[in-house]
């Protein structure tokens, strides 16, 4: 039984995809990289207000401008408009980044 388990676990990990580190800024799906049009300052407040409205979600926007909706919609609040590194897996078909961990970027 153990041998079977040790054979199956690596295959499940491969099927799910490799966990990677993603870097960028926590934003919301309404504003993306530019919060100026909302007229709410500072940017952290704008991100939180947009998400609090219930229409928009927390997202990560990377250096290339790609926006990825985050699976975790609670933890990102404390990192609103801040640079972060996220460990997780990105699902191309849905545009969702499964969040395993979030930390402030150096």
Secondary structure, 3 states (H helix, E strand, C coil): CHHHHHHHHHHHHHHHCCCEEEEEEEEECCCCCCCHHHCCCCHHHHHHHHHHCCCCCEEEECCCCCEEEECCCCHHHHHECCEEEEEEEEECCCCEEEEEEEEECC
